[in-house]
Amino acid sequence: MWNAISLTSLRTSIRITWSPVIPTGTSTHSTPYASTSLFAGGFEWEDPTDAFDQGVENPFKNPDLVEGDGAMKIDPARLLGPRLQGTNLYLIGMMGSGKSAVGDIVARRMGTYNFLDTDVIIEKATSMTIPEIFASEGEDGFRSVEAQILDSVHAYVRCVVSTGGGIVCRMQNWSKLQTGIVVWLDVEPEVIMKRIEGTDRPLLQTSDPLGTLKTLLDERRERYEQADIRVEITQDMTVEMVADEIIRLMHDFIDENPPAWKKAKAKAQTEGLDWVQ
């Protein structure tokens, strides 16, 4: 039994490898965010230009980016990075809701963001599978490890993070999740069961897995509903369709929740004041 995972183990398990998706014909020398960690006089520092307004707006509201058939001239996911300015995206929801598959797609399409899966990191850090941890330490032990992992993960920026279904069970985790934008993948239990039937999910090793799943959802629903964005997923939606919906809702969310400096700029302009460009 353990009380805490070593920092060395965590650092080894959380590997951030930036691998941008570069459009055909684009020079790697001109790719945005090609280097955000710089070194000056032996000290690492963040490029301050990352914090500046890059003039990127919601592509879904820009008629110049929409083809005649409604298709986009540019993947709107590519424009999320500059608008998010490093803010992490956390995916929450029940087991089997597709957080890992969808999160990986969203991060790859964004190009400047990395994908992290807390369950994968837990298994690497403990050298145990999730079912083994539940069998050895029980659910409380697993939740403690999960909280440690989230505490380390949230220190990183520009990440799409897939979390465990029960990460919302501990209030201490919310302070970490709320440092980013939280997206709830809302899937009906019946749809989830069709996806994960026959798997070794520890919490579903009961005589009535569907009933257990419904009970778990009822217990967690109030926490899930606190997410910034809710994506209702139907049985006929593919992972690509879910990713498209997340990207669209993210752009809308940023429009509705602009950073403080943008609010100040808009207020100054309405009052006829000059704004330093």
C-alpha positions in Angstrom: 0.0 0.0 0.0 1.3 3.5 -0.8 0.6 6.9 0.6 2.0 9.0 -2.2 3.6 8.5 -5.6 7.1 9.7 -6.0 7.8 12.8 -8.0 10.3 10.9 -10.1 7.6 8.3 -11.0 5.1 11.1 -11.9 7.6 13.0 -14.1 8.5 9.8 -15.9 4.8 8.9 -16.4 3.7 12.4 -17.6 5.5 12.9 -20.9 4.7 16.0 -22.9 5.9 15.6 -26.4 4.9 18.4 -28.8 4.1 17.0 -32.2 2.2 19.5 -34.3 0.0 18.6 -37.2 1.5 20.8 -39.9 -0.7 21.5 -43.0 0.7 20.4 -46.3 2.9 23.1 -47.9 3.5 24.9 -44.6 7.1 25.6 -43.6 8.1 24.2 -40.1 9.9 27.5 -39.6 6.7 29.5 -39.7 4.6 27.2 -37.6 3.0 29.1 -34.6 4.1 28.0 -31.2 7.1 26.1 -32.6 9.0 27.2 -29.5 7.3 28.6 -26.4 9.9 27.7 -23.8 12.9 29.8 -24.3 16.2 30.2 -22.4 17.8 33.5 -21.4 20.9 33.7 -19.4 20.5 30.1 -18.4 17.0 30.6 -17.1 13.9 29.2 -18.8 11.0 31.6 -19.4 7.8 31.7 -21.3 7.6 33.8 -24.5 5.4 36.8 -23.5 4.0 37.1 -27.0 1.9 34.0 -26.3 -0.2 36.2 -23.9 -1.0 38.8 -26.6 -4.2 39.0 -28.6 -3.6 37.2 -31.8 -6.7 38.5 -33.5 -8.3 35.1 -33.9 -12.1 35.0 -33.7 -14.8 32.4 -33.9 -14.4 30.8 -37.4 -18.0 29.6 -37.4 -19.0 33.3 -37.4 -16.7 34.3 -40.2 -18.4 34.0 -43.6 -15.0 34.3 -45.3 -14.0 30.9 -43.9 -17.2 29.1 -45.0 -17.5 27.4 -48.3 -20.6 27.5 -50.4 -21.6 24.0 -49.2 -21.2 25.0 -45.6 -17.8 23.3 -45.2 -15.0 25.2 -43.5 -11.9 26.4 -45.4 -9.8 25.7 -42.4 -10.2 23.2 -39.6 -11.7 25.3 -36.8 -9.7 23.2 -34.3 -6.6 24.9 -35.5 -7.8 28.2 -34.3 -8.7 27.1 -30.8 -5.1 27.2 -29.5 -4.6 30.9 -30.1 -8.0 31.7 -28.5 -7.4 29.4 -25.5 -4.0 31.0 -24.8 -2.6 27.9 -23.1 -5.8 27.0 -21.0 -6.2 23.3 -20.5 -9.3 21.4 -21.7 -10.6 18.7 -19.2 -13.0 16.0 -20.4 -15.2 14.5 -17.7 -18.0 12.0 -17.9 -18.9 8.4 -17.2 -16.7 5.5 -18.1 -17.2 4.5 -21.7 -18.3 8.0 -22.7 -15.4 8.3 -25.2 -13.2 10.8 -23.3 -9.9 9.2 -24.4 -10.8 8.6 -28.0 -12.3 12.0 -28.5 -9.7 13.9 -26.5 -6.9 12.4 -28.6 -8.6 13.5 -31.8 -9.3 17.1 -30.5 -5.7 17.5 -29.5 -4.3 16.2 -32.8 -6.6 18.5 -34.8 -5.6 21.5 -32.7 -1.9 20.8 -33.5 -0.5 22.9 -30.6 -2.0 21.0 -27.7 -0.9 17.7 -26.2 -3.2 14.8 -25.1 -3.0 13.3 -21.6 -5.1 10.5 -20.1 -5.1 10.4 -16.3 -5.9 6.6 -16.2 -2.9 5.8 -18.5 -0.7 8.0 -16.3 -1.9 6.2 -13.2 -1.1 2.8 -14.6 2.4 4.0 -15.7 3.1 5.7 -12.3 2.0 2.7 -10.2 3.0 -0.1 -12.6 -0.5 -1.6 -12.0 -3.6 -1.8 -14.1 -6.7 0.1 -12.9 -8.5 -3.2 -11.9 -5.4 -4.3 -10.0 -5.3 -1.0 -8.1 -9.0 -1.4 -7.1 -8.4 -5.0 -6.0 -5.3 -4.0 -4.0 -6.3 -0.6 -2.6 -10.0 -0.3 -3.0 -11.8 2.6 -4.6 -10.6 5.1 -1.9 -7.0 4.1 -2.6 -7.5 4.6 -6.3 -9.2 8.0 -5.8 -6.2 9.1 -3.7 -3.8 8.2 -6.5 -6.1 9.8 -9.1 -6.0 13.1 -7.1 -2.2 13.1 -6.9 -2.0 12.6 -10.7 -4.5 15.4 -11.4 -2.5 17.7 -9.0 0.6 17.1 -11.2 -1.2 17.2 -14.6 -2.9 20.5 -14.0 0.5 22.2 -13.6 1.0 21.7 -17.4 -0.5 24.0 -20.0 -1.8 23.5 -23.6 -3.2 20.0 -22.8 -6.4 18.2 -23.6 -6.9 15.9 -20.5 -9.1 12.9 -20.4 -10.1 12.1 -16.8 -11.5 9.1 -14.9 -15.3 8.9 -14.6 -15.2 9.3 -10.8 -12.7 12.2 -10.7 -15.6 14.5 -9.8 -16.3 12.6 -6.6 -13.7 14.5 -4.6 -14.3 18.2 -4.2 -10.5 18.9 -4.0 -10.3 17.9 -7.7 -12.6 20.6 -8.8 -10.2 23.3 -7.9 -7.7 21.8 -10.3 -10.3 21.1 -13.1 -11.6 24.7 -12.9 -8.2 26.1 -13.8 -9.1 25.0 -17.3 -12.3 24.5 -19.3 -14.4 21.5 -18.3 -16.4 19.6 -20.9 -18.9 16.9 -19.9 -19.5 14.1 -22.4 -23.1 13.2 -21.5 -24.0 9.7 -22.7 -27.0 7.6 -21.8 -26.2 4.5 -19.7 -27.7 2.2 -22.2 -25.4 3.5 -24.9 -22.4 3.2 -22.6 -23.2 -0.4 -21.8 -23.2 -1.4 -25.5 -19.7 0.1 -25.7 -18.2 -1.5 -22.7 -20.1 -4.7 -22.2 -17.8 -7.6 -21.4 -14.9 -5.3 -20.1 -13.3 -5.5 -16.7 -14.5 -2.2 -15.3 -14.1 -2.6 -11.5 -17.2 -0.7 -10.5 -19.4 -2.8 -12.8 -18.5 -6.2 -11.5 -22.1 -6.6 -10.1 -25.1 -8.8 -10.9 -26.7 -5.8 -12.6 -24.1 -3.7 -14.4 -26.6 -1.4 -16.1 -28.4 -0.7 -12.9 -25.0 0.0 -11.2 -24.1 2.4 -14.0 -27.3 4.3 -13.7 -26.8 4.6 -9.9 -23.3 5.9 -10.4 -24.5 8.5 -12.9 -27.3 9.6 -10.6 -24.7 10.1 -7.8 -22.3 12.1 -10.0 -24.8 14.0 -12.2 -24.8 17.1 -10.0 -21.1 17.3 -10.2 -21.0 16.7 -14.0 -23.6 19.5 -14.5 -21.1 22.0 -13.1 -19.0 21.6 -16.3 -18.5 24.7 -18.5 -19.7 22.8 -21.6 -22.1 19.9 -21.9 -22.0 17.7 -25.0 -25.0 15.4 -25.4 -23.9 12.3 -27.3 -26.3 10.0 -29.1 -25.8 6.5 -30.2 -25.4 7.4 -33.9 -22.6 9.9 -33.2 -19.0 8.9 -34.2 -16.0 10.1 -32.3 -15.3 12.5 -35.1 -18.8 14.0 -34.8 -18.3 14.4 -31.1 -15.0 16.1 -31.6 -16.6 18.5 -34.1 -19.3 19.4 -31.6 -16.7 20.0 -28.8 -14.7 22.3 -31.1 -17.8 24.3 -32.1 -19.0 24.6 -28.5 -15.5 25.6 -27.3 -15.5 28.5 -29.8 -18.9 29.6 -28.6 -17.8 29.4 -25.0 -14.8 31.6 -25.6 -17.1 34.2 -27.2 -19.4 34.1 -24.2 -16.6 34.2 -21.7 -13.9 36.6 -23.0 -10.8 37.2 -21.0 -10.8 40.1 -18.6 -8.6 42.3 -20.8 -11.0 41.9 -23.7 -13.9 43.0 -21.5 -11.8 46.1 -20.4 -11.0 46.9 -24.0 -14.6 46.7 -25.1 -15.7 48.9 -22.2 -13.0 51.5 -23.0 -14.1 51.5 -26.7 -17.8 52.0 -25.7 -16.7 55.0 -23.6 -14.8 56.5 -26.4 -11.4 55.9 -24.8 -8.3 55.0 -26.8 -6.9 51.5 -26.3 -3.2 51.0 -26.5 -2.7 48.5 -29.4 
